[in-house]
Amino acid sequence: MGAVDRGLRWLFRRAVGEAPLRFALGGGEVVYVPATPAVATVVFRDRRTLVHVLSSPESRFGEAYAQGDVDVEGDLVGALEAVYRARERRAARWSAWRVSHAPEASRENAQRHYDLGDAFYRPWLGEEMLYTCAYFPTTEATLDEAQTAKMDLVCRKLGLSAGERVAEAGCGWGALALHMARSRSVQVTAYNVSHEQVRYARERASREGLSDRVVFVEDDYRSIAGRFDAFVSVGMLEHVGPLDYPSLSAVLDRCLDSQRGRGLLHFIGRDRPQPLNPWIRRWIFPGAYPPTLGEAVRGVLEPAGFAVLDVENLRAHYALTLRHWRERFDAALPEVCARFERSFARSWRLYLAGSEAAFRTGSMELFQVTFGRPGVAWSRPSPP
């Protein structure tokens, strides 16, 4: 092996560790073969692209893949999973406490991700338009069955009773708010900064005759007003930012009933402080930060004196959810490409595959934390 090839071997190991991946150039030249059988072949347009990407893979691989300068022949999810496993022991050199979002920034970040249009999300999210981890009673359950099971699980964990008042922060397209009102006969006030999602949710509430029980407010979580028996946030904490956890804590303290107030936080997290991939932060989820369990508890719950009642990690459920989303997205790819640029479609395909790999390896976690006032009696509900 010549000097150039030895240099490339060093670059491969620096970028992907001992991941079992084969590397080739667009003309068919194989430039690296792993010591163990390869799970996939990564093909670079030319040698210059290879060196450019591997010198900073976390920020450049996604951009190169989106533009078609890099492709993966074989199992895309398996290839990403192999890289994550090979790199998982590398320590993060980053301070999570730099992340903070004013209301205007939160609104702009949400619009860049969630206001892409209902027609984009509908083909792959499923019937309920739920863009959060589902709960699979069995691995054979359909995505729609699992999303309904997730909403039922949230209702059971909150112990909702008819007539109670519920505040929801970050309500998406409104499915959970409507489900709580319909199945538990509660009154829900749901907040969201995404104009498109609130519009959709209000129209659905009107169609289903639930406008008298659910109010959708186009505003930031910091504007939640009134007193409630329960609070729920599913997939919103990732967008708050650790510097603003005290703001969320203050909201919970002022809005939850002083005797029986309880709540549930459902969020993507990590086992140690670490940012999202820089490419994802730039192109997919601007401003997002997945906290550790400790960061969430110390930053949001402890300052207001809330007791942690239960913690459950649904990581395996999210990996399966993402598999369903990715397969549906692939099936809808011609439709996506007809509406958006090819680079956009490839970016989202990579994002879904990478997310699935991250939850399969344990690089990412999915926490459900139930909390309440110190006197609240609670125990984890049995499966239905």
N, C-alpha and C positions, 0 to 999 in steps of 0.2 A: 504494500500500500504506500503510495507516494506521500510527500509532505502535505499536499493540499488535502488529500483524503484523510490524513491523520488530523488535520485541522478541523475538517467537517465532523469527524467522529467526536472530537471534543465539544463542538458546538451542539451536536445532537444530544449528547449526554447532559450538557448544561441546560438545554431547553426542556428535554422530556425525560431526563433520568434514564432508567433502564426499561422504559415502556417498550413493549414488543411491537414496534411499528417499523414498517419498511418504507424507505424514502426513495423517490424516483423523480426524474425530470420529465417534462412534457414530451420530449423526444423518445422516451423509453429507457434512457440510461438510469440504471439503479445505482444510487450513490451511498446507500446504507442498508445493511441487512442486520437485524438484531440477532443476539445469541440464541434466543428462543423463538418458536414459531410466531410469525406476525399475525396480529388480529386484523390488520388493514394496511393498505399502502397509501401513503400521503404523497400526492403528486404536485410538484411545483412547476410553474410555467417555465422557469429557467433557473440557472444557478444563482443569478443575482437575486431573484425573488426568494430563493431558499435562504440565502445568507441574511437578507433583510428581515425575513419573518423570524427565523430562529434566533436572531440576536436580541429580539424582544417579543417573544411569542404571545404573551398575555395581552398586549395591546395591538399587535400587528396581524396575528393569525386570523382573527375575525374579519378584519377589513379586507385581507387578501382573499379569504374564502368568499366573502360577499361579492367581490369583483370578479370571481372566477379565476384568479391567479393561482389559487390552491384548491385542490379537490381531494376527496377521500374515497378511495375505491375499496369497497367492503363495508364493514359495520361501522358507521359513523359514531353511534353511541358507544360501542365497544372501544373504539379508538380513543375517544375523549375520556372514557372511564379509565383506560390504561394509563393515560397521562396523569389524571388526577391521583391515581393510586401511587404512581411513581414520585409525584411531587408533594404528597400530603404531609411529609415530615418537615418540609421547609418552613421555617419560622417567618411570620409576617412582620414586616418592619413598618408599622403604620399606626397612627393614633386615631382611634375611632372617634374621639371627642372633637374632631374638627368638623363633623357633619352637623349642620344646622340649616333650617329652612324657615324663612319668613312666610306668611300666608301667600304673598304674591308668587314666591318661588315654588311653593307647594302646588299652587294652581297651574303654573306653567309646566312643571314636571309631569303632573297628572295628564294634562292636555296632550303632551307629546306622546304619551304611551296609550292612554285609554280613549282618546278622542279620534282614533284612527277610523272609526266608523263601525256601526253594528254589523254591516255586511261583511267586514273583514273577520270579525270574531265569531259570528254565528255558525259558520260551517264546522268549526273545530272545537268550540267550547261545549256544545251540547244544548239540550232543550232549555235548561234554566239560565243559560248565559252566566255561569259561575266561573270566575277566573281565579279560583283558589282551590287548595287541596281538597279532594273528595275523600270519603271514608268508605272503604270497601268491606262490607260484612263478610264477603268471600271474594276470592280472586276472580271468580267467574261472573261477578256482578257487572252490569253494564255501567258506563260512565254516568248516565242519567240516574240510574238506581243508586249509585254511590254518592252522587251529589245530594240527592234527597236524604240519604242516610246521614250525610254530614250535617245537614240542617236539622234533622231530628236529634242528632247527637248534641248539637249546640243547645237546642231547646231543653233537652233533658239535663245537661250539665248546669244550665242556668235555673232549672226548676221553675219554669214560667207557669203562672196561674192566670186564669181568666181575669181580665180587668186591670192587670198590672201595666205599668208604663215602662217602656224600653227605649233606650237611646242607642242608636247604632252609628258608629263613626266609620266612614269609608264604605258605603253600602253597595258599590258596584252598580249593576243593572237592576238592583232591587229585589232579587230573588229571596234572600234570607228574610228581609223585612216583611215581605208579603207572606212568606211561609209561616213566620211567627204569628202574624195577625190571623191568618187563616186557620192554623192548626191549634193555636193556644189561646185565641181570642184576647190578645193583648193589644195595647195601643202603642204604636211605634213611631218615633221621630227619627228619621234617618238623614245623615249629613254626608255630602259628597261635593268635591270641588270640580268634578268633571261635568261639564254642561251636557254632553251627549248622553252620558249614563243617566243623569237625573231626568232628562227629557224622556228617555226610553222607560225609566221606572215609573214616572207619572202616568204615561200612556198605558202601561200595563196595569197599574193600580186601577185606573178608570175602567179598562176593559173587564177586569175581574171583579168590579164592584167593591173594591177595598179602599177607596179614597177617603172614606170616613174613619178608617182605622189606621192608615199609614200616611204620614206626611213626609214627603221628600224635600229636603232643604238643600239648595245649592250654596253651600258655604263650608268653611273650614271647621275642623273639629274644635278649634279654640272658641268657636262661637256657640257651642252647645249651651242652651239655657233651659232652666226649669229643674224640677226634681223628678228622679226616676227610681224605679225599683231595681232595674237591671241595666247594665251597659254591655255592649258587645262590639268587638272590632275584629273583623276577619280580613287579614291581608292588608292592613293599613299601617301597622306599627313600623314596617320596613321603610315607610316613606316619611316618618316623623323626624328622624335624626336625633342622636343622643343628646345634643345640646338643648333640644326642645322637649326632652322627657319631663322636666319639671312642669312645663305648660300642660302636658297631657295629665300629669298627676294632679295638678290643681283643678282641671276640669272634672276628673273623676271624683275628687273630694267634694266639690261644690254641688255636683249634680246627683250623686247617689244618696239615697235615703240613709239617714244616720243610724238606723237600727237594722234594717234587712237588706240594705244595698249590697249587690254583688255583681260580678262581671266576668267576662271571658275575653282574653286576648289570644288570638290565633295568628301566628306569625312565622315567617321564615327566619331561621337563626343559624348560629354557628356554635361550635364548642370553644372557640377562642376568638378574640377580636381580630377581625380581618375584613377588608373591604371586598365588595364585589369586583369581579374582573373589570379592568378599566374599559375594555371594549363594550361590555354590557352597560356600564354606567354612562358611556357616551352615546350609544346608539339605541339602546333598548329601554333601560330603567334609569333615567337621569336622576341623580340625587338619592338613590336608594341605598340603604345600609341594613344588613341583617344582623341584629344584635345577638350576643350570647344570652343565655337564660339569666345569668347573673346581672348583666347590664340592664335587662328589661325589669327585673325584680327590684334591683337597687335604684334604678332611675325613675321608674313609674309608680311602683306599688309601695315600697317602703316609706318614701317621704310623706305619704298621706296616711300611713298607718294601716294599710290594708293587709289582711292575712292571706297568704297563699293557701288555697284549699286543695288544689290538685294540679299536677303537671303531667301531661301525656305527650309523648313524641310520636308524631304520625309520619315520620320520614319515609317509611316503606309505602305508605298510602300515597304520598306525593310522587314518588318514583313511578308508581303505577298510573296515577293521574296523568303525569307527563307523557307516559307511553301512549295513552289513549289520545291525548292532544296531538302528539307528534304524528301518529298514524292518520288521524283525521286531517291534520294540516297537509300531510303529503298527498292525501286523496284530493284535497281542495287546491293543490298547487297550481293547476292550470287556471283556475278562477282567480287566485291571488296574483299570478303573473299578468293576467289580463287587466287587473286594476292598478297594480303597482309595478315599479321597476324590478327587473330581475334581481338586482343587488339587494333590494328590500326583502324579497321572498327568500333569498338564500340566507340573509342575516337572521330572519326569524326561524328558519329551519335549523340553523346552527344553534341559535339560542335555546330552542326547545330540546334539541338533542343534548346540548351541554348541560342544561338544567337536569334532565333525566339522569345523566351520568353522575352529576354532583350529588343527587339524592341517593343514587344507588351505592355510591362509595362512602357516603357519610361526610362528604365535604360540606354539605348543607343539611340542616335539620328543619323540622316543622314542629313547633311547640304550640300546644294548647294549654294555657294557664288560666285556671279558674280562681277567682279571688273574691274576698268579701270583707265587710265590716267584721271586727273581731268577734262579735257575738253570733254571727251567722252559722247555723248548723248545716253541715253539708257532708255528703258522701258520694263517691263516684257511682253514677247510675249503672245498673246492670244492662247488658245489651238487650235489645227488644226480643 
